[in-house]
């Protein structure tokens, strides 16, 4: 728990040192005078100078510029860093500054009144100071030159990290296409029943938490946490889930399951088999996970099972509002929300079974709310054994990016292992 202003300052500095992208994200909102501690202010100025030049932050290099290097090392490992986001630190520090200004302001006004100064002079002073103090609230408005500089620095940082600036999907071709899952984004993953939506969502959740160490929560309205967990273990261990559920295993297989369970239990992944389908309940639970577990990636399985009962609304209007609300929550909390969606039943009955955005069930404004729409298509699901070139479609899965607000559209390939309900990268 953050206790005081200095602790918040140290937390912000620690976050910048550990992840320079936090500097580029918040640089325009940070006034060095926000740091009340002289050492903290000096450290921020050093970090700012290095990052503005495009230099990397190295604790060994910092030792040449600053005396209390031990304090810097503590900042980098401080548990308080887990308590809040960098942007929240900036906002809180601005609140501290505002309170200081208000104290100075009221003190000066009281003195002017006690000194019996002219009332119009006092009123003019009040008007001027109120404008100055209120300007702190205008934090989102900055000069375009500052925005351009921050953007260029951010681009350079992404280049140095091989283009991955978000949460890893665990699939190199998808990471390359998307840059990883981005905070504030709502991603809709659509597919027909039994197409593999839940399996792909589980893969995304596990990969984010295992490889990216990103706290992730999966809300399931259809499966229990035990059912989902057994799927995770099946996918990781390579043992058919039906044998796991039946307990038809030999000692070697049991050993593999124990190994998988050990790996999975080390990941910051949470499964919530929701007992309440209301939108209000879901939003409150997401907030709780973000606050208590520092969750950055949320999976909802699936969109059409979330209810928002309001009189006089059609089901399409209801689902559209659910999608818009989830987008607003993602934006507010600076997290990524991936919501699964069913397709209309008539997709497989037409000549072209490959899905489009229009096939999202109760689509309404789902596609407008979403930053990205991803559709899963497996030809063999519809009895299509070969493609137009005569190649076998066995195990082939198309991941169709039907909408990408910032990445465009495209089709990527994965392999689907049916007995494990597991997606793999296609080996070249």
Secondary structure, DSSP 8 states (H G I E B T S, - for coil): ---SHHHHHHHHHHHHHH-THHHHHHGGG--GGG--SHHHHHHHHHHHHHHHTT----HHHHTTT-S-HHHHHHHHH-GGGGSS-HHHHHHHHHHHHHHHHHHHHHHHHHHHHHTT--HHHHHHHHHHHHHHHHGGG-TT---HHHHHHHHHHHHHHHHHTTT--SB--S-HHHHHHHSSB-TT-EEEEEE-TTSSHHHHHHHHHHHHHHTS---EEEEESSS-HHHHHHHHHHHHHT--HHHHHHT---HHHHHHHHHHHHHHHTS-EEEEE-S--BHHHHHHHHHHHHHHH---EEEEE-GGG-B---TT--HHHHHHHHHHHHHHHHHHHT-EEEEEEEB-GGGGGSS--S--GGGBTT-TTHHHH-SEEEEEE-GGGGT--B-TTS-B-TTEEEEEEEEETTT--EEEEEEEEGGGTEEEE---
